Structures are given as structure tokens and as C-alpha cells.
Amino acid sequence: MEYVEKPIRRISSYQGVVVELTEDMVELTNGAHTVREVVHHPGGVCVAAVDQAGRVAVVRQYRYPFGRTLLELPAGKLEKGEDPLPAARRELSEETGLEAAVWRDMGHIYVSPGISTEKLYLYLATDLRQGAAHPDPNEFLDVEWMDLAELTAMARRDEIHDAKTVIGALRAAGLLAGN
């Protein structure tokens, strides 16, 4: 059986710079009504940039909601109407200064499907060239290089807590291994 929730009405409770929060009344499969709170997000991109030595570019960035610095793959949000691949190229260049000659699509993930529309596109970037990083004015991060095998081991040991980094590293390692 397919379960579908039919929208009845939507009330926008908050419109921010990046997200909008709505309260949606929906009709459930059994005919009952309930409210769904939804965070509407434009989506984003995440890049596993791997060099010929098997090292991956990672960033350390403070994340306010968690009050700590996280180790992450370079990533960023999509601008309204922007295609994911050009956004991935832009974000990799801004955060790390890297450009890649070869790009491979690693699919997409739904970041938090119970409450958010955010869809994150994952890419593997190889055949890298180093340029100068140019992060956004409100973006402070450090770029590091790490062995991809070590990053995936850290993910398996629960030492990486950023979901896009865990998934991106594991998918990149699988693609590079021919899996």
C-alpha cells in the first residue's frame, strides 16, 4: 500500500534568509487530519575532493547550533534555481581554492526528511588543481588534507558526526574502489 498525505492548507510562520517554516494541515491515508511542520530549504551540495595520493580535502568549521567545530567535506547551499554541479564547483573553489577536471555524481540524500525539504547533492572531484580559497565574508574555516581511508575509518568509529561527510566519504571510497 502506498501512503500519501494530502495537503489541505499551508500557513507560513517564518520566512528567513535561507529557510521558510510552514505549518501544513494534511489528510492522512486513514482520513484523519494532522499538522506537519516543514522547514523549506533550497538544498545544497557536498564535495569529496580526492587527490592522486588518496587524500581528501576537509574543512574544520564552527557550527553554531552544536557549539563546536566539526570536521566536514566542503559544502554549501544552492542559490534559488541553481544547478547542483556548478554550485559544487563554486563551493569547492570558495572553501578550498581547489578546481577539479573530473566530476562524478554520487547521488543525493535527504538531510532530515521528517521536517526538512533539504536535498543535498554529493560529488566526487578528482584531477585537482590548487588555487586560492575565497570563502564568504562570514565563513571561517581551516582546510586540511586527510587520507580518505582514515576519514572513512573515523566515520565507522563514530568520530565524524556530520552526516554529509560520513555519507560522502563512504560513497567516494566505494566509487574509487570500483564498488
Secondary structure as the mmCIF struct_conf table of DSSP 4:
data_model
#
loop_
_struct_conf.conf_type_id
_struct_conf.id
_struct_conf.beg_label_comp_id
_struct_conf.beg_label_asym_id
_struct_conf.beg_label_seq_id
_struct_conf.end_label_comp_id
_struct_conf.end_label_asym_id
_struct_conf.end_label_seq_id
STRN STRN1 LYS A 6 GLN A 15
BEND BEND1 VAL A 17 VAL A 18
STRN STRN2 GLU A 20 GLU A 27
TURN_TY1_P TURN_TY1_P1 THR A 29 ASN A 30
BEND BEND2 GLY A 31 GLY A 31
STRN STRN3 HIS A 33 HIS A 40
STRN STRN4 GLY A 44 ALA A 49
STRN STRN5 VAL A 50 VAL A 50
TURN_TY1_P TURN_TY1_P2 GLN A 52 ALA A 53
BEND BEND3 GLY A 54 GLY A 54
STRN STRN6 ARG A 55 ARG A 63
HELX_RH_3T_P HELX_RH_3T_P1 TYR A 64 PHE A 66
TURN_TY1_P TURN_TY1_P3 GLY A 67 GLY A 67
STRN STRN7 ARG A 68 GLU A 72
STRN STRN8 ALA A 75 LYS A 77
HELX_LH_PP_P HELX_LH_PP_P1 LEU A 78 GLU A 79
TURN_TY1_P TURN_TY1_P4 LYS A 80 GLY A 81
HELX_RH_AL_P HELX_RH_AL_P1 PRO A 84 THR A 96
STRN STRN9 LEU A 98 TYR A 110
BEND BEND4 VAL A 111 VAL A 111
TURN_TY1_P TURN_TY1_P5 PRO A 113 ILE A 115
STRN STRN10 SER A 116 SER A 116
STRN STRN11 LYS A 119 GLN A 130
TURN_TY1_P TURN_TY1_P6 PRO A 137 ASN A 138
STRN STRN12 LEU A 141 ASP A 147
HELX_RH_AL_P HELX_RH_AL_P2 LEU A 148 ARG A 156
TURN_TY1_P TURN_TY1_P7 ARG A 157 ASP A 158
HELX_RH_AL_P HELX_RH_AL_P3 ALA A 163 LEU A 176
TURN_TY1_P TURN_TY1_P8 ALA A 177 GLY A 178
#
